[in-house]
């Protein structure tokens, strides 16, 4: 890396359900209900899209917990501030407990706050749940969204990488995230095909990030 900073990186995907992953990551004949368990054997964190978690119930969340290890972490993506059901989110937090590690806001937006009204999507969510936002100031609450993200940023990142991304590009992203993050560890979520995910995991190991 060149800057003398040790960094431990956790890699994960945005969602574990992708049609293109069948036969590329998941076995062709694997039941859909087994995919989270299979995913959790390879990765230790996942970013759950808003459309997935907002339409679920307590029984679904308990099912998720039954498919993963105790050290597995869920992060929830927020999309529409007006559509955030704070009570629903609170129930989810109560059910998942410490395995719900934070909220991710990939776009500039505002989120509801306790007592009514809205507050910028930055800093700790009520009840101590961290919230990482692309529009937050350059602090521990800023979501890393690529090499152009202004430093410093927080310990969570989310990027989209296309099929066929060159290894040099992948390496640049990993090193840029490590430099930008204020701490010595971070979680980077990729919206990418399985082959790119695999290459990134390999590169992270070669760089000494895992």
C-alpha positions as CSV (number, residue, x, y, z in Angstrom):
1,X,0.0,0.0,0.0
2,X,2.8,2.3,0.6
3,X,1.4,4.3,3.5
4,X,2.3,2.0,6.4
5,X,-1.3,1.5,7.5
6,X,-2.4,-2.0,8.3
7,X,-6.0,-2.6,7.3
8,X,-8.4,-5.5,7.7
9,X,-11.1,-5.8,5.1
10,X,-14.4,-7.7,5.1
11,X,-15.9,-8.1,1.7
12,X,-19.6,-8.8,1.0
13,X,-22.2,-8.5,-1.7
14,X,-25.3,-6.3,-2.1
15,X,-27.9,-9.0,-1.6
16,X,-27.4,-12.7,-1.8
17,X,-30.2,-13.2,-4.4
18,X,-29.1,-12.7,-8.0
19,X,-30.5,-14.6,-11.0
20,X,-27.1,-14.4,-12.7
21,X,-25.4,-16.1,-9.7
22,X,-27.2,-19.4,-10.2
23,X,-24.8,-21.9,-11.8
24,X,-22.0,-19.2,-11.4
25,X,-21.9,-19.1,-7.6
26,X,-24.8,-21.2,-6.4
27,X,-25.1,-24.8,-7.7
28,X,-27.8,-25.0,-10.4
29,X,-29.9,-27.4,-8.4
30,X,-29.7,-25.7,-5.1
31,X,-33.1,-24.7,-3.6
32,X,-33.5,-20.9,-3.2
33,X,-34.0,-21.3,0.5
34,X,-30.4,-22.6,0.9
35,X,-28.7,-19.7,-0.8
36,X,-28.2,-17.5,2.3
37,X,-26.6,-20.3,4.1
38,X,-24.3,-21.0,1.1
39,X,-23.5,-17.3,0.8
40,X,-22.7,-17.1,4.5
41,X,-20.1,-19.9,4.2
42,X,-18.1,-17.7,1.8
43,X,-18.8,-14.2,3.2
44,X,-19.4,-12.7,6.7
45,X,-21.6,-9.7,5.8
46,X,-24.3,-8.8,3.4
47,X,-26.0,-5.5,2.4
48,X,-29.7,-6.1,2.2
49,X,-31.6,-3.9,-0.3
50,X,-34.5,-1.9,0.9
51,X,-37.0,-3.8,-1.3
52,X,-36.0,-7.1,0.4
53,X,-36.0,-6.1,4.1
54,X,-39.0,-3.7,4.0
55,X,-41.3,-6.5,2.9
56,X,-40.3,-9.0,5.5
57,X,-41.6,-10.0,8.9
58,X,-40.1,-11.3,12.2
59,X,-40.4,-14.9,11.1
60,X,-38.3,-14.1,8.0
61,X,-35.6,-12.4,10.1
62,X,-35.4,-15.4,12.5
63,X,-35.1,-17.6,9.5
64,X,-32.1,-15.5,8.3
65,X,-30.4,-15.9,11.7
66,X,-30.9,-19.6,11.5
67,X,-28.9,-19.7,8.2
68,X,-25.8,-17.8,9.3
69,X,-23.0,-17.9,11.9
70,X,-23.2,-15.7,15.1
71,X,-20.4,-13.5,13.7
72,X,-22.3,-12.8,10.4
73,X,-23.5,-9.2,10.0
74,X,-26.4,-7.7,8.2
75,X,-26.4,-4.1,6.9
76,X,-29.7,-2.6,5.6
77,X,-29.8,-0.3,2.6
78,X,-32.2,2.7,2.8
79,X,-33.7,4.0,-0.4
80,X,-36.7,6.3,0.1
81,X,-36.7,8.4,3.3
82,X,-40.5,8.8,3.1
83,X,-40.9,5.0,2.9
84,X,-38.8,4.1,6.0
85,X,-41.1,2.5,8.6
86,X,-39.2,3.3,11.8
87,X,-41.3,0.9,13.9
88,X,-40.6,-1.9,11.4
89,X,-36.9,-1.1,11.5
90,X,-37.1,-1.2,15.3
91,X,-38.6,-4.7,15.4
92,X,-36.0,-5.8,13.0
93,X,-33.2,-4.4,15.2
94,X,-34.7,-6.1,18.2
95,X,-34.8,-9.5,16.4
96,X,-31.4,-9.4,14.7
97,X,-29.7,-7.9,17.8
98,X,-26.0,-7.3,17.3
99,X,-26.0,-9.0,14.0
100,X,-27.7,-5.9,12.5
101,X,-24.5,-3.8,12.2
102,X,-25.7,-0.6,10.4
103,X,-27.7,1.3,7.8
104,X,-26.4,2.3,4.4
105,X,-27.7,5.3,2.5
106,X,-26.1,5.2,-1.1
107,X,-27.8,8.4,-2.3
108,X,-28.2,11.9,-0.9
109,X,-31.4,11.8,1.2
110,X,-32.8,12.5,4.7
111,X,-34.1,10.0,7.1
112,X,-36.7,10.1,9.9
113,X,-35.6,10.9,13.4
114,X,-37.2,10.2,16.8
115,X,-39.9,12.7,17.8
116,X,-40.9,13.4,14.1
117,X,-39.3,15.3,11.3
118,X,-36.2,14.4,9.4
119,X,-32.4,14.5,10.0
120,X,-29.5,14.1,7.6
121,X,-28.6,10.4,7.0
122,X,-25.4,10.5,9.1
123,X,-24.2,9.6,12.5
124,X,-25.8,7.1,14.8
125,X,-29.4,6.0,14.2
126,X,-31.6,6.1,17.3
127,X,-30.8,3.2,19.6
128,X,-27.1,3.4,18.6
129,X,-27.4,1.8,15.1
130,X,-24.8,3.4,12.9
131,X,-25.8,5.0,9.6
132,X,-23.4,5.5,6.7
133,X,-24.4,8.0,4.1
134,X,-22.9,9.0,0.7
135,X,-24.0,12.6,1.5
136,X,-22.5,12.8,5.0
137,X,-19.6,15.2,5.6
138,X,-16.1,13.7,5.4
139,X,-16.3,11.9,8.8
140,X,-16.7,8.4,10.2
141,X,-20.4,8.5,8.9
142,X,-19.5,9.0,5.3
143,X,-20.1,6.0,3.0
144,X,-17.3,5.2,0.7
145,X,-18.6,5.0,-2.9
146,X,-15.4,4.8,-5.0
147,X,-11.9,6.3,-5.3
148,X,-13.3,9.8,-5.7
149,X,-14.8,9.8,-2.2
150,X,-13.4,12.6,-0.1
151,X,-11.4,11.5,2.8
152,X,-11.8,10.7,5.6
153,X,-14.7,8.3,5.3
154,X,-16.3,5.7,7.6
155,X,-15.6,1.9,7.8
156,X,-18.3,1.0,5.2
157,X,-18.2,1.2,1.4
158,X,-20.5,0.3,-1.5
159,X,-19.4,0.2,-5.1
160,X,-20.7,-1.2,-8.4
161,X,-18.2,-3.2,-10.5
162,X,-18.9,-4.4,-14.0
163,X,-18.2,-7.8,-15.5
164,X,-14.7,-8.0,-16.7
165,X,-13.3,-5.3,-14.4
166,X,-9.5,-5.3,-14.7
167,X,-7.6,-6.5,-11.7
168,X,-5.7,-3.2,-11.6
169,X,-9.1,-1.4,-11.2
170,X,-10.1,-3.8,-8.4
171,X,-6.8,-3.2,-6.6
172,X,-7.1,0.5,-6.9
173,X,-10.5,0.3,-5.3
174,X,-9.3,-1.8,-2.4
175,X,-6.3,0.4,-1.7
176,X,-8.4,3.6,-2.1
177,X,-10.9,2.4,0.5
178,X,-8.2,1.5,3.0
179,X,-6.6,4.9,2.6
180,X,-9.9,6.8,3.0
181,X,-11.2,4.9,6.0
182,X,-10.4,6.5,9.4
183,X,-10.0,3.2,11.1
184,X,-8.0,0.0,10.6
185,X,-10.8,-2.2,9.4
186,X,-13.8,-1.8,7.1
187,X,-16.6,-3.6,5.3
188,X,-16.8,-3.2,1.5
189,X,-20.0,-4.3,-0.3
190,X,-19.7,-5.0,-4.0
191,X,-22.6,-5.0,-6.6
192,X,-20.7,-7.3,-9.0
193,X,-20.8,-10.6,-10.8
194,X,-19.5,-13.7,-9.0
195,X,-16.2,-13.7,-11.0
196,X,-15.4,-10.2,-10.0
197,X,-16.3,-11.0,-6.4
198,X,-13.9,-13.9,-6.5
199,X,-11.1,-11.8,-8.0
200,X,-11.6,-9.1,-5.4
201,X,-11.4,-11.6,-2.6
202,X,-8.1,-13.0,-4.0
203,X,-6.6,-9.6,-4.4
204,X,-7.6,-8.6,-0.9
205,X,-5.7,-11.6,0.4
206,X,-2.6,-10.8,-1.7
207,X,-2.7,-7.2,-0.4
208,X,-2.7,-8.4,3.2
209,X,-6.2,-7.0,3.9
210,X,-7.7,-10.3,5.1
